[in-house]
Amino acid sequence: MTKPLKNKIAVVTGGSRGIGRAICLRLAEMGADIVVNYVRNQEAADETVKAIAAQSGKAVSFQANVGDSNACEALIDYAVQEFGGVDILVHNAAIGAFKPVHQLRPNQWDLSFEINTKAFLILVKKVIPLMEKKGEGNVVAISSLGAHRFLPSYGAIGISKAALETLVKYLAVELAPKKIRVNCVSGGAVETDALRSYPDFNELKKDIVRKTPAGRMGEPDDLARVVAFLLTPESSWICGQTLIADGGLSLV
Ligand SMILES: NC(=O)c1ccc[n+]([C@@H]2O[C@H](COP(=O)([O-])OP(=O)(O)OC[C@H]3O[C@@H](n4cnc5c(N)ncnc54)[C@H](OP(=O)(O)O)[C@@H]3O)[C@@H](O)[C@H]2O)c1
């Protein structure tokens, strides 16, 4: 396989599990050196690092709660220390209380915005000088369909993701002159730990498969492949967009 990301250094937040893990594996397969960020689950992060090593890639893990601005900065500093810079940033980590919006406590609202939205801004601010130094950079945020349509008990995440998608547009315009490309990948339901923790998961899964025109649930690599596309020159004219991969679910 050709290695279009050879000599590139990528930081992936929430790379230990689910979609983040699939992104780490795919970018490593494309030749990038990876910093696998996690918050709690060191075992899963180490397993992702091992899986990358098994396919002859290079990766390290780093614990950082991206809801904490200092930890975001430490994550980027670690990438510089280990690999010498950052060419690619993927903000995938996300969290949110599953309950109706009107029942959210203010701290639950804040937590979603801190991790899902504000962390992206802090991380991007930190990588701008590194990417400017290299003359280019590429940034991708991960969103979900709940940013634009009502999903039961999903408001804490969905609203913060809507803000994230708008943040992507602003940053994309502001950073394009610096040759830093900023885009977003959004997806329909993907079976990961996050979705399995949803109330009535089994019913939800049946419903999603029934409603999805392509007739199945999403898999982590369905989103990872779109992230990969946004990191290659083939997508070089795409700027500030949210690409949706959902088997057609958002159209029905
Ligand atoms: N699953 C879906 O149906 C779906 C669909 C579309 C889009 N998405 C989006 O895809 C992304 C990943 O979702 P997922 O389903 O793969 O999630 P997941 O299985 O719950 O994994 C979450 C990942 O984020 C990390 N994480 C959580 N809080 C963090 C924090 N404060 N700081 C650093 N890392 C943190 C976790 O680390 P630990 O392992 O240490 O806990 C884990 O690696 C999210 O942005 C989500 O909104 C998901």
The ligand as an ORCA input file, in Angstrom:
! r2SCAN-3c Opt
* xyz 0 1
  N     -20.965      6.041     18.068
  C     -21.724      6.700     17.217
  O     -22.832      6.301     16.887
  C     -21.206      7.971     16.614
  C     -21.787      8.420     15.434
  C     -21.305      9.587     14.849
  C     -20.290     10.298     15.425
  N     -19.758      9.842     16.599
  C     -18.680     10.623     17.197
  O     -17.472      9.873     17.105
  C     -16.641     10.186     18.200
  C     -16.226      8.931     18.930
  O     -17.384      8.264     19.369
  P     -17.326      6.755     19.884
  O     -18.695      6.261     19.743
  O     -16.202      6.049     19.229
  O     -16.998      6.977     21.443
  P     -16.521      5.931     22.558
  O     -16.533      4.546     22.056
  O     -17.273      6.281     23.784
  O     -14.991      6.362     22.794
  C     -14.751      7.616     23.330
  C     -13.281      7.911     23.243
  O     -13.066      9.249     23.716
  C     -12.188      9.224     24.818
  N     -12.554     10.299     25.751
  C     -13.738     10.493     26.369
  N     -13.672     11.590     27.141
  C     -12.422     12.100     26.990
  C     -11.749     13.199     27.532
  N     -12.341     14.019     28.402
  N     -10.458     13.421     27.173
  C      -9.831     12.580     26.309
  N     -10.425     11.516     25.746
  C     -11.710     11.271     26.098
  C     -12.301      7.835     25.410
  O     -11.104      7.520     26.157
  P     -11.072      6.317     27.255
  O     -10.936      5.045     26.461
  O      -9.863      6.617     28.073
  O     -12.349      6.391     28.017
  C     -12.444      7.000     24.131
  O     -11.197      6.829     23.493
  C     -17.408     11.182     19.063
  O     -17.032     12.491     18.697
  C     -18.848     10.907     18.676
  O     -19.679     12.010     18.904
  C     -20.177      8.683     17.204
*
